[in-house]
Amino acid sequence: MGTSQIPLDRAYLTAIWLETLFYGINMILFFSYLFIVRYKRRHSLSKIIVVVAVFMFIFSSIHVSLGFSRLIEGFIVLRNQNGGPATYFSDVSIPLNVAKVIIHTVNSILGDSILVWRCYNVWGQNWLPSLLPILLIIGSAIAGFGQGVEFARAKTIHSAFESELEKWNGSVFSLSLATNVLVTTLIAARIWWVGRQIGGFRGSHFLYRRVLTMVIESGAIYSSAIIIEITLYFLGNNAFYIIYDPIAQLTAIVPTMIIVMTSLGLTSDDLYSAEGRTRNAPSTGRTGRTGGTMAGIESRPQFAGARARPANTLDSIAYSSSFPDTEQGTAGIFVELDHKDSAKAL
């Protein structure tokens, strides 16, 4: 292990400051989501997704609260103990620290599950691409809870970099990294490929939206943070803590951003549908005809369970929903067909 370059107490203080900043972003997103669900949503979401979003925010709130409790205890209550605050923060077996580790694990599982659910829908509600990420999430859960147990037992260990804990920490971080990189790649690749099948985008407006949508939907922000975290950990640098605690908020921020985009109709599905209408606007109207080619697609992703998935790529975009609404009886999808068929609501 490399030499720790930042004193542990300073690293922890900086970590809590950053986590508080991220918690503010998380809070704004969450309450914006509640407002959108009540007043502004364009697409319905299943109740499971709403419940998951609420629990992620609750766990994020508990995590930052435990961080503040440790901060007060280390810098104020126990500041005069031998070794000072650094000794307190290095004790991984303290119940407050163990609770933080467990909550971090639970929130990671929930957040990763949202990303996998998004991957499932981006791939036309096909579970096959999501199978390996699901297995990795299960592995992360086992390693994460095992990590919590080992932390609770480590009464004589005063560093998260000790070899006894390294195998657990390394397993958790590596599995989490593998899950997020894989899901990020699957989502980004699908969005890019479908974009090419449609024929690209006209103008910078669609280009910028496409890039931004790809970054957010794929969870690339979260994956980048995990890469930095795992690199600092295996370097044995205390700067690892500066990334570790804020990531507890990112586990909720990134999935909530995806949910908000879905509710507002800003996902890749909606973007491609808008591009399809824009490209065909000069020659056809919403209910116009073409000489045997597809005129445009208007997507409203609420699904009826009995509807079969379209076979071709363009139809699957209109069909693909970010989060299926089990309460909707029909699918509000309009597809303009060739000259033999008029547009009809399915």
Secondary structure in CASP SS format (residue, H / E / C, confidence):
PFRMAT SS
TARGET T0000
AUTHOR 0000-0000-0000
METHOD secondary structure of the structure
MODEL  1
M C 1.00
G C 1.00
T C 1.00
S C 1.00
Q C 1.00
I C 1.00
P C 1.00
L H 1.00
D H 1.00
R H 1.00
A H 1.00
Y H 1.00
L H 1.00
T H 1.00
A H 1.00
I H 1.00
W H 1.00
L H 1.00
E H 1.00
T H 1.00
L H 1.00
F H 1.00
Y H 1.00
G H 1.00
I H 1.00
N H 1.00
M H 1.00
I H 1.00
L H 1.00
F H 1.00
F H 1.00
S H 1.00
Y H 1.00
L H 1.00
F H 1.00
I H 1.00
V H 1.00
R H 1.00
Y H 1.00
K H 1.00
R C 1.00
R C 1.00
H C 1.00
S C 1.00
L C 1.00
S C 1.00
K H 1.00
I H 1.00
I H 1.00
V H 1.00
V H 1.00
V H 1.00
A H 1.00
V H 1.00
F H 1.00
M H 1.00
F H 1.00
I H 1.00
F H 1.00
S H 1.00
S H 1.00
I H 1.00
H H 1.00
V H 1.00
S H 1.00
L H 1.00
G H 1.00
F H 1.00
S H 1.00
R H 1.00
L H 1.00
I H 1.00
E H 1.00
G H 1.00
F H 1.00
I H 1.00
V H 1.00
L C 1.00
R C 1.00
N C 1.00
Q C 1.00
N C 1.00
G C 1.00
G C 1.00
P H 1.00
A H 1.00
T H 1.00
Y H 1.00
F H 1.00
S H 1.00
D C 1.00
V C 1.00
S C 1.00
I C 1.00
P H 1.00
L H 1.00
N H 1.00
V H 1.00
A H 1.00
K H 1.00
V H 1.00
I H 1.00
I H 1.00
H H 1.00
T H 1.00
V H 1.00
N H 1.00
S H 1.00
I H 1.00
L H 1.00
G H 1.00
D H 1.00
S H 1.00
I H 1.00
L H 1.00
V H 1.00
W H 1.00
R H 1.00
C H 1.00
Y H 1.00
N H 1.00
V H 1.00
W C 1.00
G C 1.00
Q C 1.00
N C 1.00
W C 1.00
L H 1.00
P H 1.00
S H 1.00
L H 1.00
L H 1.00
P H 1.00
I H 1.00
L H 1.00
L H 1.00
I H 1.00
I H 1.00
G H 1.00
S H 1.00
A H 1.00
I H 1.00
A H 1.00
G H 1.00
F H 1.00
G H 1.00
Q H 1.00
G H 1.00
V H 1.00
E H 1.00
F H 1.00
A H 1.00
R H 1.00
A C 1.00
K C 1.00
T C 1.00
I C 1.00
H C 1.00
S C 1.00
A C 1.00
F C 1.00
E C 1.00
S H 1.00
E H 1.00
L H 1.00
E H 1.00
K H 1.00
W H 1.00
N H 1.00
G H 1.00
S H 1.00
V H 1.00
F H 1.00
S H 1.00
L H 1.00
S H 1.00
L H 1.00
A H 1.00
T H 1.00
N H 1.00
V H 1.00
L H 1.00
V H 1.00
T H 1.00
T H 1.00
L H 1.00
I H 1.00
A H 1.00
A H 1.00
R H 1.00
I H 1.00
W H 1.00
W H 1.00
V H 1.00
G H 1.00
R H 1.00
Q H 1.00
I H 1.00
G C 1.00
G C 1.00
F C 1.00
R C 1.00
G H 1.00
S H 1.00
H H 1.00
F H 1.00
L H 1.00
Y H 1.00
R H 1.00
R H 1.00
V H 1.00
L H 1.00
T H 1.00
M H 1.00
V H 1.00
I H 1.00
E H 1.00
S H 1.00
G C 1.00
A H 1.00
I H 1.00
Y H 1.00
S H 1.00
S H 1.00
A H 1.00
I H 1.00
I H 1.00
I H 1.00
E H 1.00
I H 1.00
T H 1.00
L H 1.00
Y H 1.00
F H 1.00
L C 1.00
G C 1.00
N C 1.00
N C 1.00
A C 1.00
F H 1.00
Y H 1.00
I H 1.00
I H 1.00
Y H 1.00
D H 1.00
P H 1.00
I H 1.00
A H 1.00
Q H 1.00
L H 1.00
T H 1.00
A H 1.00
I H 1.00
V H 1.00
P H 1.00
T H 1.00
M H 1.00
I H 1.00
I H 1.00
V H 1.00
M H 1.00
T H 1.00
S H 1.00
L H 1.00
G C 1.00
L C 1.00
T C 1.00
S H 1.00
D H 1.00
D H 1.00
L H 1.00
Y H 1.00
S H 1.00
A H 1.00
E H 1.00
G H 1.00
R H 1.00
T H 1.00
R H 1.00
N H 1.00
A C 1.00
P C 1.00
S C 1.00
T C 1.00
G C 1.00
R C 1.00
T C 1.00
G C 1.00
R C 1.00
T C 1.00
G C 1.00
G C 1.00
T C 1.00
M C 1.00
A C 1.00
G C 1.00
I E 1.00
E E 1.00
S C 1.00
R C 1.00
P C 1.00
Q C 1.00
F C 1.00
A C 1.00
G C 1.00
A C 1.00
R C 1.00
A C 1.00
R C 1.00
P C 1.00
A C 1.00
N C 1.00
T H 1.00
L H 1.00
D H 1.00
S H 1.00
I H 1.00
A H 1.00
Y H 1.00
S C 1.00
S C 1.00
S C 1.00
F C 1.00
P C 1.00
D C 1.00
T C 1.00
E C 1.00
Q C 1.00
G C 1.00
T C 1.00
A C 1.00
G C 1.00
I C 1.00
F E 1.00
V E 1.00
E C 1.00
L C 1.00
D C 1.00
H C 1.00
K C 1.00
D C 1.00
S C 1.00
A C 1.00
K E 1.00
A E 1.00
L C 1.00
END
